């Protein structure tokens, strides 16, 4: 009996050790900015890739960004209609960052802006219901330094951002401000919309610091 109990105890310890050694899964959900539009080496220089490096081996950070996608399901190309959204759910992440809303500011999309809050809540809830019960962080979009692709910075600042803040408050999820740090910093946006490598480093640094500070609490 002693041998059996010892064997069982050892097996439990081995299983617990194996589980504790698994990296923390982190999903970065977003549009072309998350994807890394304009970044030559997406494998290393996008903010999800930089986060993976900054946070170290204890984390497995994956990029679930896809260009041109919107938060709202009534808009032209909804994120939640894409396979990559299902891939992000299947990843069963323990941490999720959501950076959507830039493409929703286009005139053809913002005309149904009344759906923004409900669709963002739906997206948050879809991750909240996962077995992993992840920490969820809503990211305020970076500023648009011009109107390329018909993206409207005034709508981002006065429409999208207030809605995101309201959902974060109502749903009790985290909020990461990626807008304020880039105000008046046109140099990080070669095409006026997408940050360059240095801009991605700043985004990664802000998110990394947020995640680390949360763990200290």
URGI-V272503 format. One record per residue. N is the residue number from 0. D_LAST is the distance of its C-alpha to the last C-alpha in Angstrom with 1 decimal. Layout:
n;d_last
N;D_LAST
N;D_LAST
//
This chain:
n;d_last
0;43.7
1;41.7
2;41.9
3;40.8
4;37.8
5;36.9
6;37.3
7;35.2
8;32.4
9;32.6
10;32.5
11;29.4
12;27.7
13;29.0
14;27.7
15;24.2
16;24.2
17;25.5
18;23.0
19;20.0
20;21.7
21;21.9
22;20.1
23;17.5
24;19.7
25;18.9
26;21.6
27;22.4
28;24.7
29;26.9
30;30.4
31;32.4
32;29.7
33;27.4
34;30.5
35;31.4
36;34.7
37;36.5
38;34.5
39;37.0
40;34.8
41;32.5
42;31.6
43;29.9
44;29.5
45;27.9
46;24.2
47;23.4
48;25.4
49;23.7
50;20.2
51;21.5
52;22.6
53;19.6
54;17.1
55;19.6
56;21.2
57;18.3
58;18.5
59;21.6
60;21.6
61;24.6
62;26.4
63;27.6
64;29.1
65;32.7
66;34.8
67;36.1
68;34.2
69;33.2
70;30.6
71;33.4
72;35.7
73;38.6
74;38.5
75;40.5
76;38.3
77;35.4
78;32.5
79;32.4
80;36.1
81;35.4
82;35.2
83;32.2
84;30.2
85;31.3
86;30.5
87;26.9
88;26.8
89;28.6
90;26.0
91;23.7
92;20.6
93;17.0
94;15.8
95;18.3
96;18.9
97;21.9
98;23.9
99;27.2
100;29.4
101;31.3
102;34.4
103;34.3
104;35.3
105;38.8
106;41.5
107;42.6
108;39.1
109;37.9
110;41.0
111;39.1
112;35.9
113;35.9
114;34.4
115;31.4
116;28.9
117;30.3
118;30.3
119;26.7
120;25.7
121;27.9
122;26.2
123;22.7
124;24.1
125;25.9
126;22.7
127;20.8
128;23.8
129;23.6
130;23.2
131;20.0
132;18.3
133;16.5
134;13.6
135;16.0
136;15.9
137;19.0
138;20.2
139;22.6
140;25.7
141;26.9
142;30.0
143;33.4
144;35.6
145;38.8
146;40.2
147;40.8
148;41.0
149;41.3
150;37.5
151;37.1
152;34.5
153;35.3
154;34.6
155;31.3
156;30.2
157;31.9
158;31.8
159;29.3
160;26.3
161;26.7
162;27.0
163;23.8
164;21.9
165;23.6
166;22.8
167;19.1
168;19.1
169;21.5
170;19.9
171;16.3
172;15.3
173;13.6
174;15.8
175;16.5
176;19.2
177;21.7
178;24.6
179;24.2
180;23.8
181;27.1
182;29.1
183;32.4
184;31.7
185;34.7
186;35.0
187;32.2
188;34.2
189;37.6
190;38.7
191;36.9
192;34.6
193;33.0
194;30.9
195;32.4
196;30.8
197;29.3
198;27.9
199;26.3
200;24.7
201;23.1
202;21.9
203;20.4
204;18.8
205;17.1
206;15.9
207;14.8
208;12.7
209;11.1
210;10.4
211;9.2
212;6.8
213;5.5
214;5.5
215;3.8
216;0.0
//
